[in-house]
Amino acid sequence: MPTSVDHFQEAERLERQAEIAESQHARAALRRMAETSRVTAAVVAMIEASVTEPKAIR
């Protein structure tokens, strides 16, 4: 399963691709894909944190 870092790296790769895309449509699609990867990275990071951090003692 990809980690949050993997998703952030994918977002950065997609942003670079968007910068060199030849059409406006392709640039917009790549930017949307990058944004989706960033949101996914944030969600995965929250899941990773909830699994790896010890529970608070009440």
Residue pairs with C-beta under 8 A, 6 or more apart in sequence:
2 10
2 44
3 44
3 48
4 41
4 42
4 44
4 45
4 48
5 41
6 41
7 37
7 38
7 40
7 41
7 44
8 37
8 38
8 41
10 34
10 37
11 34
11 35
11 37
11 38
11 41
12 34
14 30
14 31
14 33
14 34
14 37
15 30
15 31
15 34
17 30
18 26
18 27
18 30
18 31
18 34
19 27
21 27
21 30
